[in-house]
């Protein structure tokens, strides 16, 4: 019998050991798992998230996807992500979000504000590499249906 698209992708992923990816001007539309982070992003539109260039390599070993640290510039803001996920959607991710994004989300949650203008909503937000940026480190772990988000620890450089 012919394999469905999901089965083909799964079979391909099981065979690969390394994938180099590049996504230009990407967008996540109605991706329900983005809602896991709604407490941290205030009034940002989590149903339509646009990305600048995403570029990274991903390793797959024994069905476990490993994502090295990657910087993501998006309409939600700048953040950094790394971690692992297996084919059963068990995940262990470290996410770094700038405090400036967290403060805006907290301000909106506490006091509310008028909705962002459409042109601001669609703007890719980058951080200034010449300025020091403080991050909130989050750990996302568990299964996609039963996960926890906790404060993570800053990794020490050796």
N, C-alpha and C positions, 0 to 999 in steps of 0.2 A: 504494500500500500504506500501511497505517497505521503511523505511527512508534511505536516503543516508548517507554517512559517516559524512559529514558536519552537517546534521540535527541531527544525533545521538550525536555528540560531543556537539552541541548547547544545546540539551535537557539535556544531562548529566551535563553540566556546570550550567545550570539554577537550577538544583536540588542540587548541591553541596554547602556546606557552607565553607569548608576548604579543600585545597589540599596541601599535602606536596610533593614537587618535588625534584628530584635529577637527574641531567643529567651528565653523565660521558663522557668526551672526545667528546663533541657535536660539531656540525658544522652547520652553516647556509650557504646554497648554493643558490646563485642567489636570495636572499631575497631583493626585490626591495626597501623595506623601510629602509634598511641600508644606501642607497644612500642619505637619508635626512641629514646624518652627514658627507658627503664627504668633506665639507669645513674644518672640524676639524681634519681629519685624513690623510691629505697629499696623499702620494702615496701608502697607505695601500690598500690591495686588499679587497674591500668591497663585492665582489661577492663570496668570500669563506672565511668565518670567523670561525676560530676554537676556542673552549672554553675549559677551564679546567673544573673542577667540578662546576656545578651550583647547589646550594642547597638553598631552601627557602620554605616558605609556602605562599599560596595565599588564600585570603578570597574572597568569592563571596556573595554579598548581593544585592538582587533585580536586578540581571543581571549586576552588576558592579564588576569588578575584581580589588582587591586591592593588590598591591605588596609592601611588606615592604622593607626597604633598603636591597639591596643585592650587594655584591662585585662580579665583573666579571673580571676574568683574561682571556685574549684572545689574538689572533694574532694582534688585533688592539691596545692592551695595557690594562692597568688596568683602570676600571671605576666603578662607583657606580650608581645604579639606584633604584628609588622607584616611586610609583605613582599609578594611576588608569586608567582603560579603560573599557568602556561598550561594549555591544554586537553590537552596531552600529559603533564601532571604533572611538568613541569620547575619547580623551585621555588627560591626565594631568600628565606628568612625570617630575621628577627632575633628572637630570643627572649630575654627577660630573666626570670631566675628568682632570687628572693631567696636570699641566702646561707644563711639559716636553713633553707630547704628542702633546699638542696644538702648542708649539714652533716648533716641527719637521714638523707639518702640515703646519704652516705658512711659514717656510723656504722653503719647497717644492713648495708651491703655488707661492711665490715671485720669487724664484731663480731657481726652478726646480732642478732636480738631476737625476742621473741614477737610474734606477729601482732597487729595493731591490733584493738581491739574493734570490733564491727560499727557501734555508734553513732558512734565516732570516724571510722570509714572513710567514713560517709555525711555527715559534717559539711563544709559549705562553709567554707573557710579564707580569711579576709580579713586584710589587713595594717592596722595602725593608721596612719591618715594623719598623726597627730601625731608619730610616731616616724620617725627617719631610717632608711631601709631601703637596704642595699647589695645590689646585684644582680650575678649572673654573667651576662655577655652571651654568648650562643651564636649562631652562624650555622649555619643548616641550608640546604644548597644541593645541587643536582644533580637527578637524576630520582628519582622515588619508588622505583624499583628499584635505583638506584645513587646513593646520597646520601652526603654527608659532614657531620659535625657538628664544628665547630671553635669555638675561643674567638673571640668577636667583639670589636670595639673599641667602647668607649663613644663615642657620637656627641657631638660638641661642639656646644653651643648657640651660635648666632651672634648 
